[in-house]
Amino acid sequence: MKSLPRPRPRSLAAALLLAGAAFAAHAADKLVVQLDWLPGGDKSFVYAGLGQGFFAAEGLDVTIVPGRGSADAITKVGSGAADVGFGGISSLMMAAAESGVPVKAVMSLYSKQPDALFTVKGGSLASLKDVAGKTVATSTFSSSNALWPVILESNGIDPAKVKLLKVDPSTLAPMLAQGRVDATINWVTVGPGFQTVLKQAGKELSVLPWSQYGLDGYGWSAMAGDKIIRERPDVLRRYLRALNKSLQFAIAHPERAAADLKASVPEADVAVIAAEFRASLPLLQNEISKRDGLGAYDPKLLAATWTWVAKSMDYAPAKVDPEKLVDRSFLNK
């Protein structure tokens, strides 16, 4: 009589599951993600990708690296020190105009420009047009600096009539709180941190976004090196899919995304991080992203972005074709 097959021991089944999990972990594709600055609230969704397992679910082993500005991030992605990264698309356009760079913007995050003037509520600056004769401070390496004289001129203001101080970014909020300057140049995303400092001085923050004074175009974008686009397109596709899930999660749960960032950056303040992410929502979700879809690059708005960059840097309009700096093929895949 033929004997029946013996059932496998439970321990063997468990061992097979563990072996499968170990193989999956071993087989995960490594990916270096280059930030354009230190971890802040606007970047909390990237850390949610780690904390909530969105990257792991796509078979990705992600390492997030802090940076020192958009130009730094673009250089590192272009050199292969990082696979993907983040930065202002205006900085990518400048890099292309100066020497060319093997990097493409693959997903628009901010469909409105983040640049703004921060001042004290009830002070002498109620509008950008009040800035003549005033003193303004900015970070030495801010990407907004190149646009500053152009946005002034487009509003009929002589840049020579505004005193501009270039300082360390950590001193901007204290200088404004102490009344040492009339305004500072910042991205709207850091507003909550300024509010905290000003509140300690009994003052309130007033934000004047440049987008309200004619500055249109794209801002912060997700970027990828030509190498990963060419050699590992499926990895990039999975990364962007996970990144979009991470972004949607952070929009729905800012505090949980902030907690994910704090897990990697223990000194971070969850309340401030969540507030900073909320401050970025009008840049992420607005009439443009609603019309075109999050991540998209509308040709006309992309061309407008380049027009501002060309004016700010005195480039010939034909020096760069902005369409050659974006790759839309990875969106929604």
C-alpha positions in Angstrom: 0.0 0.0 0.0 1.4 3.4 -1.0 2.0 5.6 2.0 0.5 9.1 2.1 2.9 12.0 1.8 4.0 13.2 5.2 2.9 16.8 6.1 5.8 19.3 6.3 6.7 20.4 9.8 5.5 23.8 10.8 9.1 24.8 11.5 10.1 24.0 8.0 7.3 26.2 6.6 8.3 29.0 8.9 11.9 28.6 7.8 10.9 28.9 4.2 9.0 32.1 4.9 12.0 33.6 6.7 14.2 32.5 3.9 11.9 34.2 1.4 11.8 37.4 3.4 15.6 37.4 3.7 15.9 36.9 0.0 13.5 39.7 -0.7 15.4 42.0 1.6 18.7 41.0 0.0 17.2 41.6 -3.5 15.9 45.1 -2.7 17.2 47.7 -5.1 19.4 50.3 -3.4 18.6 53.9 -4.1 20.3 57.0 -2.8 17.9 60.0 -2.5 19.6 63.4 -2.3 17.7 66.2 -0.5 18.4 69.8 -1.5 18.7 70.9 2.2 18.6 69.7 5.7 15.5 67.6 6.7 12.6 69.9 7.3 8.8 69.8 7.3 8.5 70.2 3.5 10.5 66.9 3.2 8.6 64.9 5.8 6.7 63.0 3.1 10.0 61.5 1.9 10.6 60.1 5.4 7.1 58.8 5.5 8.1 56.6 2.5 10.6 55.0 4.9 8.5 54.9 8.0 5.3 53.7 6.4 7.0 51.1 4.2 6.1 52.6 0.8 9.6 52.3 -0.5 10.1 48.8 0.9 6.8 47.7 -0.6 8.2 48.6 -4.0 11.4 46.6 -3.3 13.6 49.6 -2.6 16.3 50.0 0.0 16.4 53.8 0.2 19.0 56.0 1.8 18.1 59.7 2.3 21.0 62.2 2.3 20.8 65.9 3.4 22.1 68.6 1.0 23.3 72.2 0.8 21.0 73.7 -1.8 19.5 72.8 -5.1 22.7 73.3 -7.1 24.5 70.9 -4.7 21.7 68.3 -5.0 21.7 68.5 -8.8 25.5 68.2 -8.9 25.4 65.1 -6.8 22.7 63.5 -8.8 24.5 64.4 -12.0 27.8 63.0 -10.9 26.2 59.7 -9.8 26.8 60.3 -6.0 23.1 60.0 -5.7 20.5 58.3 -8.0 17.6 60.7 -7.5 17.1 64.0 -5.6 15.1 67.2 -5.2 15.7 70.7 -6.2 14.3 73.9 -7.7 13.8 73.4 -11.4 15.2 76.9 -11.9 18.5 75.6 -10.6 18.4 72.8 -13.1 17.8 75.3 -15.9 20.8 77.4 -14.7 23.0 74.3 -14.6 21.9 73.4 -18.1 22.6 76.9 -19.4 26.0 77.1 -17.8 27.5 73.7 -18.8 24.8 71.1 -19.2 24.0 68.4 -16.6 22.9 64.8 -17.0 19.8 65.3 -14.8 16.1 65.4 -15.6 13.1 66.7 -13.7 10.7 63.8 -13.5 7.9 65.0 -11.2 6.7 68.5 -10.4 6.0 69.0 -6.7 5.5 72.8 -6.5 3.4 74.1 -9.3 3.7 77.6 -7.8 6.9 79.3 -6.9 7.7 79.1 -3.1 9.7 82.4 -2.9 8.3 85.0 -0.5 9.1 88.1 1.5 8.7 87.6 5.2 8.0 90.7 7.3 6.3 91.7 10.6 2.6 92.2 10.6 1.6 95.8 11.1 5.0 97.0 10.1 6.1 99.3 7.2 5.8 96.6 4.6 2.2 95.8 3.6 3.1 94.9 0.0 6.1 94.1 -2.1 5.8 97.6 -3.6 6.7 99.1 -0.2 10.2 97.6 -0.2 12.0 100.6 -1.7 14.3 102.2 0.9 14.1 99.1 3.1 16.7 96.6 4.3 16.1 92.9 3.3 18.2 89.9 4.4 18.6 86.7 2.5 20.5 83.5 2.8 23.8 83.6 0.9 23.1 80.6 -1.3 19.3 81.0 -1.7 18.0 80.2 -5.1 15.6 83.2 -4.7 18.5 85.6 -4.9 18.8 85.5 -8.7 15.1 86.2 -9.1 15.0 89.1 -6.6 16.0 91.9 -8.9 13.8 90.6 -11.7 10.7 90.4 -9.5 11.4 93.9 -8.3 11.9 95.4 -11.7 8.7 93.6 -13.0 6.8 95.5 -10.2 8.4 98.9 -11.1 10.9 98.9 -8.2 14.6 99.8 -8.7 16.7 97.0 -7.0 19.3 99.6 -6.2 16.9 101.3 -3.8 16.7 98.1 -1.6 19.6 97.2 0.7 20.2 93.5 0.5 22.1 91.6 3.1 23.4 88.1 2.5 23.7 86.2 5.8 23.7 82.7 7.3 20.2 81.2 7.1 20.1 80.6 10.8 20.2 84.3 11.5 17.3 85.4 9.3 14.5 84.8 11.8 16.3 86.5 14.8 17.3 89.5 12.6 13.6 90.0 11.7 12.4 89.5 15.2 15.0 92.0 16.5 14.0 94.6 13.9 17.5 94.6 12.4 15.9 94.2 9.0 12.6 95.1 7.5 12.1 91.8 5.7 13.8 88.5 4.8 13.7 86.4 1.7 12.5 82.8 2.3 10.4 80.0 0.9 6.9 80.0 2.4 7.5 76.5 3.8 9.7 77.8 6.6 7.1 80.2 7.8 6.1 78.2 11.0 9.7 78.4 12.3 9.7 82.2 11.8 6.3 82.5 13.5 7.7 80.8 16.6 10.7 83.1 16.8 8.6 86.2 16.2 6.0 85.2 18.8 8.8 85.2 21.4 9.4 88.8 20.6 5.7 89.7 20.7 5.4 90.0 16.9 3.5 88.2 14.2 4.7 87.1 10.8 3.3 88.4 7.5 4.1 86.5 4.3 4.2 88.1 0.9 4.4 85.3 -1.8 6.1 86.5 -5.0 3.5 84.4 -6.9 1.0 87.2 -5.9 3.2 89.7 -7.7 3.6 88.0 -11.1 6.1 85.2 -10.5 4.6 82.2 -12.2 6.2 78.8 -13.0 7.4 75.6 -11.4 9.4 75.4 -8.2 10.6 72.3 -6.3 10.8 69.1 -8.3 11.8 65.5 -8.0 14.9 64.8 -10.2 16.7 61.8 -11.5 20.1 61.2 -13.1 20.3 60.2 -16.8 22.1 57.1 -15.6 19.1 55.6 -13.7 16.7 56.8 -16.4 18.8 54.9 -18.9 19.9 51.8 -17.0 17.3 51.3 -14.2 14.0 52.8 -15.5 11.9 50.2 -13.6 13.6 51.2 -10.3 12.8 54.9 -11.0 9.2 54.1 -11.9 8.8 52.2 -8.6 10.4 55.0 -6.6 8.1 57.6 -8.1 5.1 55.4 -7.4 6.2 55.0 -3.8 7.0 58.8 -3.5 3.5 59.7 -4.7 2.0 57.4 -2.1 4.2 58.9 0.5 3.1 62.4 -0.5 -0.6 61.5 -0.3 -0.1 59.9 3.1 1.6 63.1 4.4 -1.2 65.3 3.0 -3.7 63.2 4.9 -1.5 62.7 8.1 1.0 65.5 8.5 1.8 64.6 12.2 2.5 61.0 11.3 4.8 62.0 8.5 6.5 64.4 10.9 7.0 61.5 13.4 8.5 59.4 10.6 11.0 62.3 10.0 11.8 62.5 13.7 12.5 58.8 13.8 15.5 59.5 11.5 16.2 63.0 12.9 15.7 62.8 16.7 16.2 66.5 17.3 13.3 67.4 15.0 10.2 69.0 16.6 7.1 67.1 15.4 4.7 70.1 15.8 7.0 72.4 13.8 7.7 69.8 11.1 3.9 69.1 10.6 3.3 72.9 10.5 6.0 73.4 7.9 4.5 70.6 5.7 1.1 72.3 6.0 2.6 75.5 4.9 3.7 73.8 1.7 0.2 72.6 0.8 -0.7 75.6 -1.3 2.3 74.9 -3.5 1.4 71.3 -3.9 -2.4 71.6 -4.1 -3.7 74.5 -6.1 -5.6 75.4 -9.2 -2.7 74.4 -11.4 -2.1 70.9 -9.9 -5.9 70.4 -9.9 -6.0 71.3 -13.6 -3.0 69.3 -14.8 -2.5 66.7 -12.1 0.1 66.5 -9.4 3.5 66.0 -10.9 2.8 67.3 -14.4 4.7 69.9 -16.4 2.5 72.0 -18.6 4.6 73.2 -21.6 3.4 76.9 -21.3 4.1 77.1 -17.5 7.5 75.3 -18.0 8.4 77.9 -20.7 7.3 80.7 -18.3 9.7 79.3 -15.6 12.6 79.4 -18.1 11.7 83.0 -19.1 12.1 84.1 -15.5 15.4 82.2 -15.1 16.7 83.7 -18.4 15.8 87.2 -17.3 17.4 86.8 -13.9 20.6 85.4 -15.3 20.7 87.5 -18.5 20.6 84.3 -20.7 19.6 84.4 -24.3 16.0 82.9 -24.5 17.2 80.3 -27.0 20.1 79.1 -24.7 18.0 76.3 -23.2 15.0 74.4 -24.4 13.2 73.7 -21.1 11.4 70.7 -22.7 14.7 68.9 -22.9 15.1 69.1 -19.1 12.0 67.1 -18.1 11.0 63.5 -18.6 7.3 63.0 -18.3 7.4 59.3 -19.1 7.6 58.1 -15.5 4.4 59.8 -14.2 1.5 57.7 -13.1 3.2 54.4 -13.9 
